[in-house]
Amino acid sequence: MEWFLIEERYMGADSEYITDYNIYNQRFNPPISEFTYYKIKWKAFYKFALALDIQVVKSCDAE
């Protein structure tokens, strides 16, 4: 699902004109909820950042 989302939303020929709403309501079969779409999108970008080694690590050092 993550790969499908990235391909449809960002790598298609018409990706500049496609909206998130169009993807989760019309491209996914069956359609998924907005909440589920953004959860999948977050996971996809998180994995992408880890693969590229560009993740941001927060430290909680209270001194």
All heavy atoms as a GROMACS GRO file, in nm:
protein
  545
    1MET      N    1   0.082  -0.119   0.000
    1MET     CA    2   0.000   0.000   0.000
    1MET      C    3   0.086   0.126   0.000
    1MET      O    4   0.051   0.224  -0.064
    1MET     CB    5  -0.093   0.000   0.120
    1MET     CG    6  -0.205  -0.102   0.111
    1MET     SD    7  -0.311  -0.107   0.257
    1MET     CE    8  -0.412   0.034   0.230
    2GLU      N    9   0.197   0.118   0.072
    2GLU     CA   10   0.285   0.235   0.078
    2GLU      C   11   0.347   0.263  -0.058
    2GLU      O   12   0.352   0.378  -0.102
    2GLU     CB   13   0.394   0.212   0.183
    2GLU     CG   14   0.339   0.206   0.323
    2GLU     CD   15   0.435   0.143   0.422
    2GLU    OE1   16   0.543   0.098   0.380
    2GLU    OE2   17   0.400   0.138   0.541
    3TRP      N   18   0.393   0.158  -0.124
    3TRP     CA   19   0.454   0.175  -0.256
    3TRP      C   20   0.350   0.226  -0.356
    3TRP      O   21   0.378   0.315  -0.436
    3TRP     CB   22   0.515   0.044  -0.303
    3TRP     CG   23   0.580   0.056  -0.436
    3TRP    CD1   24   0.538   0.002  -0.552
    3TRP    CD2   25   0.697   0.131  -0.468
    3TRP    NE1   26   0.621   0.038  -0.654
    3TRP    CE2   27   0.721   0.116  -0.605
    3TRP    CE3   28   0.785   0.209  -0.393
    3TRP    CZ2   29   0.828   0.177  -0.670
    3TRP    CZ3   30   0.891   0.268  -0.458
    3TRP    CH2   31   0.911   0.252  -0.594
    4PHE      N   32   0.228   0.172  -0.351
    4PHE     CA   33   0.122   0.215  -0.440
    4PHE      C   34   0.092   0.364  -0.419
    4PHE      O   35   0.079   0.440  -0.516
    4PHE     CB   36  -0.005   0.132  -0.415
    4PHE     CG   37  -0.122   0.175  -0.498
    4PHE    CD1   38  -0.130   0.141  -0.632
    4PHE    CD2   39  -0.225   0.250  -0.443
    4PHE    CE1   40  -0.237   0.181  -0.710
    4PHE    CE2   41  -0.332   0.290  -0.518
    4PHE     CZ   42  -0.338   0.256  -0.652
    5LEU      N   43   0.086   0.407  -0.295
    5LEU     CA   44   0.060   0.547  -0.263
    5LEU      C   45   0.168   0.637  -0.321
    5LEU      O   46   0.138   0.737  -0.386
    5LEU     CB   47   0.053   0.564  -0.112
    5LEU     CG   48   0.015   0.702  -0.060
    5LEU    CD1   49  -0.060   0.688   0.070
    5LEU    CD2   50   0.134   0.792  -0.041
    6ILE      N   51   0.295   0.602  -0.300
    6ILE     CA   52   0.405   0.684  -0.351
    6ILE      C   53   0.403   0.690  -0.503
    6ILE      O   54   0.420   0.797  -0.563
    6ILE     CB   55   0.541   0.630  -0.300
    6ILE    CG1   56   0.551   0.641  -0.148
    6ILE    CG2   57   0.657   0.702  -0.367
    6ILE    CD1   58   0.552   0.782  -0.095
    7GLU      N   59   0.380   0.576  -0.566
    7GLU     CA   60   0.376   0.574  -0.713
    7GLU      C   61   0.262   0.659  -0.768
    7GLU      O   62   0.282   0.739  -0.859
    7GLU     CB   63   0.359   0.430  -0.763
    7GLU     CG   64   0.485   0.355  -0.780
    7GLU     CD   65   0.462   0.223  -0.850
    7GLU    OE1   66   0.352   0.166  -0.842
    7GLU    OE2   67   0.556   0.178  -0.917
    8GLU      N   68   0.143   0.640  -0.715
    8GLU     CA   69   0.026   0.710  -0.767
    8GLU      C   70   0.032   0.860  -0.738
    8GLU      O   71  -0.005   0.941  -0.823
    8GLU     CB   72  -0.102   0.653  -0.708
    8GLU     CG   73  -0.136   0.514  -0.757
    8GLU     CD   74  -0.172   0.512  -0.904
    8GLU    OE1   75  -0.246   0.601  -0.949
    8GLU    OE2   76  -0.126   0.419  -0.973
    9ARG      N   77   0.077   0.897  -0.620
    9ARG     CA   78   0.071   1.038  -0.579
    9ARG      C   79   0.188   1.120  -0.630
    9ARG      O   80   0.172   1.236  -0.666
    9ARG     CB   81   0.063   1.046  -0.426
    9ARG     CG   82   0.059   1.187  -0.370
    9ARG     CD   83  -0.069   1.259  -0.410
    9ARG     NE   84  -0.080   1.387  -0.347
    9ARG     CZ   85  -0.039   1.502  -0.404
    9ARG    NH1   86   0.015   1.502  -0.522
    9ARG    NH2   87  -0.054   1.616  -0.339
   10TYR      N   88   0.308   1.060  -0.634
   10TYR     CA   89   0.426   1.141  -0.662
   10TYR      C   90   0.505   1.102  -0.787
   10TYR      O   91   0.588   1.179  -0.832
   10TYR     CB   92   0.521   1.136  -0.541
   10TYR     CG   93   0.457   1.192  -0.418
   10TYR    CD1   94   0.409   1.110  -0.317
   10TYR    CD2   95   0.441   1.330  -0.403
   10TYR    CE1   96   0.349   1.162  -0.204
   10TYR    CE2   97   0.380   1.382  -0.291
   10TYR     CZ   98   0.334   1.298  -0.193
   10TYR     OH   99   0.273   1.350  -0.082
   11MET      N  100   0.484   0.983  -0.842
   11MET     CA  101   0.567   0.938  -0.951
   11MET      C  102   0.493   0.924  -1.084
   11MET      O  103   0.553   0.884  -1.183
   11MET     CB  104   0.634   0.805  -0.914
   11MET     CG  105   0.724   0.819  -0.793
   11MET     SD  106   0.789   0.664  -0.734
   11MET     CE  107   0.904   0.624  -0.864
   12GLY      N  108   0.366   0.956  -1.087
   12GLY     CA  109   0.290   0.945  -1.210
   12GLY      C  110   0.314   1.063  -1.302
   12GLY      O  111   0.367   1.167  -1.263
   13ALA      N  112   0.273   1.046  -1.427
   13ALA     CA  113   0.290   1.153  -1.526
   13ALA      C  114   0.208   1.277  -1.489
   13ALA      O  115   0.248   1.389  -1.518
   13ALA     CB  116   0.250   1.102  -1.663
   14ASP      N  117   0.094   1.256  -1.426
   14ASP     CA  118   0.006   1.368  -1.390
   14ASP      C  119   0.010   1.396  -1.240
   14ASP      O  120  -0.086   1.448  -1.183
   14ASP     CB  121  -0.136   1.341  -1.436
   14ASP     CG  122  -0.192   1.212  -1.379
   14ASP    OD1  123  -0.116   1.134  -1.320
   14ASP    OD2  124  -0.314   1.189  -1.394
   15SER      N  125   0.120   1.366  -1.175
   15SER     CA  126   0.129   1.377  -1.029
   15SER      C  127   0.115   1.520  -0.978
   15SER      O  128   0.075   1.541  -0.864
   15SER     CB  129   0.260   1.317  -0.978
   15SER     OG  130   0.369   1.389  -1.027
   16GLU      N  131   0.145   1.618  -1.061
   16GLU     CA  132   0.132   1.757  -1.017
   16GLU      C  133  -0.013   1.798  -1.000
   16GLU      O  134  -0.044   1.893  -0.928
   16GLU     CB  135   0.200   1.850  -1.117
   16GLU     CG  136   0.349   1.834  -1.124
   16GLU     CD  137   0.413   1.928  -1.225
   16GLU    OE1  138   0.357   2.037  -1.248
   16GLU    OE2  139   0.518   1.892  -1.278
   17TYR      N  140  -0.103   1.727  -1.065
   17TYR     CA  141  -0.244   1.764  -1.065
   17TYR      C  142  -0.330   1.673  -0.979
   17TYR      O  143  -0.448   1.700  -0.961
   17TYR     CB  144  -0.297   1.765  -1.208
   17TYR     CG  145  -0.210   1.848  -1.300
   17TYR    CD1  146  -0.123   1.789  -1.391
   17TYR    CD2  147  -0.211   1.987  -1.291
   17TYR    CE1  148  -0.042   1.866  -1.473
   17TYR    CE2  149  -0.130   2.064  -1.373
   17TYR     CZ  150  -0.046   2.002  -1.464
   17TYR     OH  151   0.035   2.079  -1.544
   18ILE      N  152  -0.273   1.567  -0.926
   18ILE     CA  153  -0.346   1.472  -0.844
   18ILE      C  154  -0.345   1.521  -0.699
   18ILE      O  155  -0.242   1.565  -0.649
   18ILE     CB  156  -0.281   1.332  -0.851
   18ILE    CG1  157  -0.280   1.280  -0.993
   18ILE    CG2  158  -0.349   1.235  -0.758
   18ILE    CD1  159  -0.405   1.215  -1.039
   19THR      N  160  -0.457   1.509  -0.632
   19THR     CA  161  -0.464   1.548  -0.491
   19THR      C  162  -0.468   1.423  -0.403
   19THR      O  163  -0.495   1.314  -0.450
   19THR     CB  164  -0.591   1.631  -0.464
   19THR    OG1  165  -0.706   1.551  -0.494
   19THR    CG2  166  -0.593   1.758  -0.548
   20ASP      N  167  -0.442   1.442  -0.275
   20ASP     CA  168  -0.450   1.331  -0.181
   20ASP      C  169  -0.592   1.273  -0.180
   20ASP      O  170  -0.610   1.152  -0.176
   20ASP     CB  171  -0.412   1.376  -0.040
   20ASP     CG  172  -0.264   1.405  -0.026
   20ASP    OD1  173  -0.184   1.342  -0.098
   20ASP    OD2  174  -0.228   1.489   0.057
   21TYR      N  175  -0.691   1.360  -0.185
   21TYR     CA  176  -0.830   1.317  -0.186
   21TYR      C  177  -0.857   1.222  -0.302
   21TYR      O  178  -0.923   1.119  -0.287
   21TYR     CB  179  -0.923   1.438  -0.194
   21TYR     CG  180  -1.070   1.404  -0.202
   21TYR    CD1  181  -1.141   1.374  -0.086
   21TYR    CD2  182  -1.137   1.400  -0.323
   21TYR    CE1  183  -1.275   1.341  -0.092
   21TYR    CE2  184  -1.270   1.367  -0.331
   21TYR     CZ  185  -1.339   1.337  -0.215
   21TYR     OH  186  -1.472   1.303  -0.220
   22ASN      N  187  -0.807   1.256  -0.419
   22ASN     CA  188  -0.825   1.173  -0.538
   22ASN      C  189  -0.763   1.036  -0.517
   22ASN      O  190  -0.821   0.935  -0.558
   22ASN     CB  191  -0.763   1.242  -0.659
   22ASN     CG  192  -0.784   1.168  -0.787
   22ASN    OD1  193  -0.723   1.063  -0.807
   22ASN    ND2  194  -0.868   1.222  -0.873
   23ILE      N  195  -0.649   1.030  -0.454
   23ILE     CA  196  -0.580   0.902  -0.434
   23ILE      C  197  -0.660   0.813  -0.340
   23ILE      O  198  -0.690   0.698  -0.372
   23ILE     CB  199  -0.437   0.922  -0.380
   23ILE    CG1  200  -0.354   1.005  -0.476
   23ILE    CG2  201  -0.372   0.789  -0.350
   23ILE    CD1  202  -0.331   0.942  -0.611
   24TYR      N  203  -0.696   0.862  -0.221
   24TYR     CA  204  -0.761   0.772  -0.126
   24TYR      C  205  -0.907   0.745  -0.158
   24TYR      O  206  -0.961   0.644  -0.114
   24TYR     CB  207  -0.740   0.815   0.020
   24TYR     CG  208  -0.807   0.942   0.067
   24TYR    CD1  209  -0.942   0.946   0.098
   24TYR    CD2  210  -0.733   1.058   0.086
   24TYR    CE1  211  -1.001   1.061   0.145
   24TYR    CE2  212  -0.790   1.173   0.134
   24TYR     CZ  213  -0.926   1.175   0.163
   24TYR     OH  214  -0.984   1.289   0.209
   25ASN      N  215  -0.970   0.828  -0.237
   25ASN     CA  216  -1.110   0.802  -0.272
   25ASN      C  217  -1.129   0.732  -0.405
   25ASN      O  218  -1.229   0.663  -0.424
   25ASN     CB  219  -1.189   0.933  -0.276
   25ASN     CG  220  -1.270   0.954  -0.153
   25ASN    OD1  221  -1.288   0.863  -0.074
   25ASN    ND2  222  -1.317   1.074  -0.135
   26GLN      N  223  -1.036   0.749  -0.500
   26GLN     CA  224  -1.059   0.696  -0.633
   26GLN      C  225  -0.954   0.596  -0.679
   26GLN      O  226  -0.984   0.508  -0.758
   26GLN     CB  227  -1.068   0.811  -0.732
   26GLN     CG  228  -1.185   0.900  -0.703
   26GLN     CD  229  -1.189   1.023  -0.791
   26GLN    OE1  230  -1.104   1.040  -0.877
   26GLN    NE2  231  -1.286   1.109  -0.768
   27ARG      N  232  -0.831   0.608  -0.636
   27ARG     CA  233  -0.726   0.518  -0.685
   27ARG      C  234  -0.715   0.390  -0.603
   27ARG      O  235  -0.684   0.285  -0.657
   27ARG     CB  236  -0.590   0.589  -0.687
   27ARG     CG  237  -0.586   0.713  -0.773
   27ARG     CD  238  -0.585   0.678  -0.920
   27ARG     NE  239  -0.596   0.796  -1.005
   27ARG     CZ  240  -0.497   0.847  -1.074
   27ARG    NH1  241  -0.379   0.792  -1.069
   27ARG    NH2  242  -0.517   0.954  -1.146
   28PHE      N  243  -0.734   0.401  -0.471
   28PHE     CA  244  -0.731   0.280  -0.390
   28PHE      C  245  -0.858   0.200  -0.415
   28PHE      O  246  -0.966   0.257  -0.427
   28PHE     CB  247  -0.721   0.315  -0.241
   28PHE     CG  248  -0.582   0.332  -0.191
   28PHE    CD1  249  -0.522   0.457  -0.190
   28PHE    CD2  250  -0.508   0.224  -0.146
   28PHE    CE1  251  -0.393   0.474  -0.144
   28PHE    CE2  252  -0.379   0.239  -0.099
   28PHE     CZ  253  -0.321   0.365  -0.098
   29ASN      N  254  -0.843   0.070  -0.423
   29ASN     CA  255  -0.960  -0.015  -0.445
   29ASN      C  256  -0.960  -0.125  -0.340
   29ASN      O  257  -0.875  -0.213  -0.347
   29ASN     CB  258  -0.956  -0.075  -0.586
   29ASN     CG  259  -1.085  -0.142  -0.623
   29ASN    OD1  260  -1.185  -0.124  -0.557
   29ASN    ND2  261  -1.081  -0.219  -0.730
   30PRO      N  262  -1.046  -0.124  -0.244
   30PRO     CA  263  -1.155  -0.031  -0.217
   30PRO      C  264  -1.100   0.100  -0.160
   30PRO      O  265  -0.989   0.103  -0.107
   30PRO     CB  266  -1.239  -0.103  -0.113
   30PRO     CG  267  -1.143  -0.191  -0.041
   30PRO     CD  268  -1.041  -0.232  -0.144
   31PRO      N  269  -1.178   0.207  -0.170
   31PRO     CA  270  -1.135   0.336  -0.114
   31PRO      C  271  -1.106   0.325   0.035
   31PRO      O  272  -1.168   0.245   0.105
   31PRO     CB  273  -1.255   0.428  -0.139
   31PRO     CG  274  -1.329   0.364  -0.251
   31PRO     CD  275  -1.308   0.216  -0.236
   32ILE      N  276  -1.012   0.403   0.082
   32ILE     CA  277  -0.976   0.402   0.223
   32ILE      C  278  -1.011   0.536   0.285
   32ILE      O  279  -1.034   0.634   0.214
   32ILE     CB  280  -0.826   0.369   0.243
   32ILE    CG1  281  -0.739   0.473   0.174
   32ILE    CG2  282  -0.794   0.229   0.195
   32ILE    CD1  283  -0.589   0.456   0.198
   33SER      N  284  -1.012   0.541   0.417
   33SER     CA  285  -1.046   0.666   0.486
   33SER      C  286  -0.928   0.763   0.479
   33SER      O  287  -0.814   0.724   0.455
   33SER     CB  288  -1.081   0.639   0.632
   33SER     OG  289  -0.966   0.603   0.705
   34GLU      N  290  -0.958   0.889   0.504
   34GLU     CA  291  -0.854   0.992   0.505
   34GLU      C  292  -0.751   0.964   0.614
   34GLU      O  293  -0.631   0.977   0.591
   34GLU     CB  294  -0.919   1.129   0.528
   34GLU     CG  295  -0.822   1.243   0.528
   34GLU     CD  296  -0.890   1.377   0.551
   34GLU    OE1  297  -1.011   1.380   0.578
   34GLU    OE2  298  -0.820   1.479   0.541
   35PHE      N  299  -0.797   0.923   0.731
   35PHE     CA  300  -0.707   0.892   0.842
   35PHE      C  301  -0.611   0.779   0.804
   35PHE      O  302  -0.490   0.788   0.828
   35PHE     CB  303  -0.787   0.855   0.967
   35PHE     CG  304  -0.702   0.812   1.082
   35PHE    CD1  305  -0.633   0.906   1.156
   35PHE    CD2  306  -0.688   0.678   1.114
   35PHE    CE1  307  -0.552   0.867   1.262
   35PHE    CE2  308  -0.608   0.638   1.219
   35PHE     CZ  309  -0.540   0.733   1.293
   36THR      N  310  -0.665   0.672   0.746
   36THR     CA  311  -0.582   0.558   0.705
   36THR      C  312  -0.482   0.600   0.598
   36THR      O  313  -0.366   0.560   0.601
   36THR     CB  314  -0.671   0.444   0.653
   36THR    OG1  315  -0.764   0.408   0.755
   36THR    CG2  316  -0.589   0.323   0.613
   37TYR      N  317  -0.525   0.682   0.503
   37TYR     CA  318  -0.437   0.731   0.398
   37TYR      C  319  -0.317   0.805   0.456
   37TYR      O  320  -0.204   0.778   0.420
   37TYR     CB  321  -0.514   0.822   0.303
   37TYR     CG  322  -0.426   0.890   0.200
   37TYR    CD1  323  -0.386   0.822   0.086
   37TYR    CD2  324  -0.384   1.021   0.216
   37TYR    CE1  325  -0.304   0.883  -0.009
   37TYR    CE2  326  -0.304   1.082   0.123
   37TYR     CZ  327  -0.264   1.013   0.010
   37TYR     OH  328  -0.183   1.074  -0.082
   38TYR      N  329  -0.342   0.898   0.548
   38TYR     CA  330  -0.233   0.976   0.604
   38TYR      C  331  -0.143   0.892   0.694
   38TYR      O  332  -0.023   0.919   0.705
   38TYR     CB  333  -0.286   1.100   0.676
   38TYR     CG  334  -0.327   1.206   0.577
   38TYR    CD1  335  -0.460   1.237   0.555
   38TYR    CD2  336  -0.231   1.272   0.501
   38TYR    CE1  337  -0.497   1.333   0.462
   38TYR    CE2  338  -0.267   1.367   0.408
   38TYR     CZ  339  -0.401   1.397   0.389
   38TYR     OH  340  -0.435   1.491   0.295
   39LYS      N  341  -0.197   0.789   0.757
   39LYS     CA  342  -0.116   0.698   0.836
   39LYS      C  343  -0.022   0.619   0.744
   39LYS      O  344   0.098   0.606   0.773
   39LYS     CB  345  -0.206   0.603   0.915
   39LYS     CG  346  -0.132   0.520   1.017
   39LYS     CD  347  -0.227   0.454   1.116
   39LYS     CE  348  -0.310   0.347   1.049
   39LYS     NZ  349  -0.386   0.265   1.143
   40ILE      N  350  -0.072   0.570   0.632
   40ILE     CA  351   0.010   0.498   0.536
   40ILE      C  352   0.115   0.591   0.476
   40ILE      O  353   0.231   0.554   0.458
   40ILE     CB  354  -0.078   0.436   0.425
   40ILE    CG1  355  -0.168   0.328   0.483
   40ILE    CG2  356   0.007   0.379   0.313
   40ILE    CD1  357  -0.277   0.283   0.388
   41LYS      N  358   0.075   0.715   0.444
   41LYS     CA  359   0.166   0.812   0.387
   41LYS      C  360   0.280   0.844   0.483
   41LYS      O  361   0.396   0.851   0.444
   41LYS     CB  362   0.089   0.940   0.352
   41LYS     CG  363   0.169   1.045   0.280
   41LYS     CD  364   0.078   1.162   0.243
   41LYS     CE  365   0.154   1.275   0.180
   41LYS     NZ  366   0.065   1.387   0.145
   42TRP      N  367   0.248   0.860   0.612
   42TRP     CA  368   0.350   0.889   0.711
   42TRP      C  369   0.450   0.774   0.720
   42TRP      O  370   0.572   0.796   0.722
   42TRP     CB  371   0.286   0.914   0.848
   42TRP     CG  372   0.386   0.956   0.950
   42TRP    CD1  373   0.427   1.083   0.976
   42TRP    CD2  374   0.462   0.871   1.036
   42TRP    NE1  375   0.522   1.082   1.074
   42TRP    CE2  376   0.546   0.953   1.113
   42TRP    CE3  377   0.465   0.734   1.056
   42TRP    CZ2  378   0.633   0.903   1.208
   42TRP    CZ3  379   0.553   0.684   1.151
   42TRP    CH2  380   0.635   0.768   1.225
   43LYS      N  381   0.400   0.650   0.724
   43LYS     CA  382   0.488   0.534   0.731
   43LYS      C  383   0.576   0.524   0.608
   43LYS      O  384   0.694   0.490   0.618
   43LYS     CB  385   0.406   0.406   0.746
   43LYS     CG  386   0.348   0.386   0.882
   43LYS     CD  387   0.272   0.255   0.888
   43LYS     CE  388   0.206   0.235   1.021
   43LYS     NZ  389   0.131   0.109   1.026
   44ALA      N  390   0.520   0.554   0.491
   44ALA     CA  391   0.597   0.546   0.366
   44ALA      C  392   0.712   0.647   0.368
   44ALA      O  393   0.826   0.612   0.335
   44ALA     CB  394   0.506   0.571   0.247
   45PHE      N  395   0.685   0.770   0.407
   45PHE     CA  396   0.790   0.871   0.411
   45PHE      C  397   0.891   0.844   0.522
   45PHE      O  398   1.010   0.873   0.506
   45PHE     CB  399   0.731   1.011   0.425
   45PHE     CG  400   0.688   1.068   0.293
   45PHE    CD1  401   0.554   1.070   0.259
   45PHE    CD2  402   0.781   1.116   0.203
   45PHE    CE1  403   0.514   1.121   0.137
   45PHE    CE2  404   0.742   1.167   0.080
   45PHE     CZ  405   0.609   1.169   0.047
   46TYR      N  406   0.847   0.786   0.631
   46TYR     CA  407   0.940   0.751   0.739
   46TYR      C  408   1.038   0.644   0.691
   46TYR      O  409   1.158   0.656   0.710
   46TYR     CB  410   0.862   0.702   0.860
   46TYR     CG  411   0.949   0.666   0.977
   46TYR    CD1  412   1.008   0.766   1.053
   46TYR    CD2  413   0.973   0.534   1.012
   46TYR    CE1  414   1.090   0.735   1.161
   46TYR    CE2  415   1.055   0.501   1.119
   46TYR     CZ  416   1.112   0.602   1.193
   46TYR     OH  417   1.193   0.571   1.299
   47LYS      N  418   0.986   0.540   0.624
   47LYS     CA  419   1.073   0.436   0.571
   47LYS      C  420   1.165   0.491   0.463
   47LYS      O  421   1.282   0.450   0.452
   47LYS     CB  422   0.989   0.321   0.514
   47LYS     CG  423   0.920   0.240   0.622
   47LYS     CD  424   0.836   0.130   0.561
   47LYS     CE  425   0.765   0.049   0.667
   47LYS     NZ  426   0.682  -0.057   0.608
   48PHE      N  427   1.115   0.583   0.383
   48PHE     CA  428   1.194   0.646   0.279
   48PHE      C  429   1.310   0.725   0.341
   48PHE      O  430   1.424   0.716   0.296
   48PHE     CB  431   1.104   0.737   0.196
   48PHE     CG  432   1.162   0.785   0.068
   48PHE    CD1  433   1.208   0.698  -0.028
   48PHE    CD2  434   1.169   0.921   0.041
   48PHE    CE1  435   1.262   0.742  -0.148
   48PHE    CE2  436   1.223   0.968  -0.077
   48PHE     CZ  437   1.270   0.878  -0.172
   49ALA      N  438   1.282   0.800   0.446
   49ALA     CA  439   1.386   0.877   0.515
   49ALA      C  440   1.489   0.785   0.579
   49ALA      O  441   1.609   0.813   0.574
   49ALA     CB  442   1.323   0.967   0.621
   50LEU      N  443   1.446   0.674   0.636
   50LEU     CA  444   1.541   0.578   0.694
   50LEU      C  445   1.630   0.519   0.586
   50LEU      O  446   1.751   0.503   0.606
   50LEU     CB  447   1.466   0.467   0.767
   50LEU     CG  448   1.400   0.504   0.899
   50LEU    CD1  449   1.320   0.387   0.952
   50LEU    CD2  450   1.501   0.551   1.001
   51ALA      N  451   1.572   0.487   0.472
   51ALA     CA  452   1.650   0.428   0.362
   51ALA      C  453   1.754   0.526   0.308
   51ALA      O  454   1.864   0.487   0.270
   51ALA     CB  455   1.557   0.383   0.251
   52LEU      N  456   1.720   0.654   0.307
   52LEU     CA  457   1.812   0.756   0.258
   52LEU      C  458   1.904   0.810   0.368
   52LEU      O  459   1.988   0.895   0.342
   52LEU     CB  460   1.734   0.872   0.196
   52LEU     CG  461   1.658   0.841   0.069
   52LEU    CD1  462   1.575   0.962   0.026
   52LEU    CD2  463   1.753   0.801  -0.042
   53ASP      N  464   1.884   0.762   0.488
   53ASP     CA  465   1.961   0.803   0.605
   53ASP      C  466   1.950   0.954   0.628
   53ASP      O  467   2.049   1.023   0.654
   53ASP     CB  468   2.108   0.762   0.591
   53ASP     CG  469   2.180   0.762   0.724
   53ASP    OD1  470   2.115   0.743   0.828
   53ASP    OD2  471   2.303   0.785   0.724
   54ILE      N  472   1.828   1.004   0.618
   54ILE     CA  473   1.804   1.147   0.643
   54ILE      C  474   1.702   1.168   0.756
   54ILE      O  475   1.640   1.272   0.766
   54ILE     CB  476   1.756   1.220   0.516
   54ILE    CG1  477   1.629   1.156   0.459
   54ILE    CG2  478   1.865   1.225   0.413
   54ILE    CD1  479   1.567   1.233   0.344
   55GLN      N  480   1.685   1.066   0.840
   55GLN     CA  481   1.589   1.078   0.949
   55GLN      C  482   1.638   1.178   1.053
   55GLN      O  483   1.758   1.201   1.065
   55GLN     CB  484   1.560   0.942   1.014
   55GLN     CG  485   1.672   0.885   1.098
   55GLN     CD  486   1.774   0.807   1.018
   55GLN    OE1  487   1.778   0.812   0.897
   55GLN    NE2  488   1.858   0.734   1.088
   56VAL      N  489   1.546   1.233   1.126
   56VAL     CA  490   1.576   1.328   1.232
   56VAL      C  491   1.553   1.257   1.365
   56VAL      O  492   1.447   1.200   1.388
   56VAL     CB  493   1.488   1.454   1.222
   56VAL    CG1  494   1.513   1.546   1.341
   56VAL    CG2  495   1.512   1.524   1.092
   57VAL      N  496   1.652   1.263   1.451
   57VAL     CA  497   1.642   1.197   1.580
   57VAL      C  498   1.634   1.305   1.688
   57VAL      O  499   1.719   1.392   1.698
   57VAL     CB  500   1.763   1.106   1.608
   57VAL    CG1  501   1.754   1.041   1.743
   57VAL    CG2  502   1.776   1.002   1.497
   58LYS      N  503   1.528   1.298   1.767
   58LYS     CA  504   1.513   1.392   1.877
   58LYS      C  505   1.568   1.328   2.003
   58LYS      O  506   1.546   1.211   2.029
   58LYS     CB  507   1.364   1.423   1.901
   58LYS     CG  508   1.303   1.512   1.801
   58LYS     CD  509   1.162   1.545   1.843
   58LYS     CE  510   1.101   1.654   1.762
   58LYS     NZ  511   0.965   1.684   1.806
   59SER      N  512   1.638   1.407   2.081
   59SER     CA  513   1.686   1.357   2.210
   59SER      C  514   1.609   1.428   2.320
   59SER      O  515   1.578   1.546   2.311
   59SER     CB  516   1.836   1.379   2.225
   59SER     OG  517   1.864   1.517   2.226
   60CYS      N  518   1.581   1.354   2.423
   60CYS     CA  519   1.504   1.409   2.536
   60CYS      C  520   1.593   1.423   2.657
   60CYS      O  521   1.563   1.375   2.765
   60CYS     CB  522   1.386   1.319   2.565
   60CYS     SG  523   1.267   1.310   2.432
   61ASP      N  524   1.708   1.486   2.640
   61ASP     CA  525   1.800   1.505   2.751
   61ASP      C  526   1.757   1.626   2.832
   61ASP      O  527   1.767   1.739   2.788
   61ASP     CB  528   1.943   1.527   2.700
   61ASP     CG  529   2.000   1.405   2.631
   61ASP    OD1  530   1.953   1.295   2.664
   61ASP    OD2  531   2.088   1.421   2.546
   62ALA      N  532   1.707   1.599   2.951
   62ALA     CA  533   1.666   1.706   3.042
   62ALA      C  534   1.777   1.730   3.142
   62ALA      O  535   1.800   1.651   3.232
   62ALA     CB  536   1.536   1.670   3.111
   63GLU      N  537   1.848   1.837   3.126
   63GLU     CA  538   1.960   1.866   3.216
   63GLU      C  539   1.935   1.991   3.294
   63GLU      O  540   1.870   2.079   3.262
   63GLU     CB  541   2.089   1.880   3.137
   63GLU     CG  542   2.128   1.748   3.075
   63GLU     CD  543   2.260   1.762   3.000
   63GLU    OE1  544   2.346   1.844   3.039
   63GLU    OE2  545   2.277   1.691   2.901
   0.00000   0.00000   0.00000
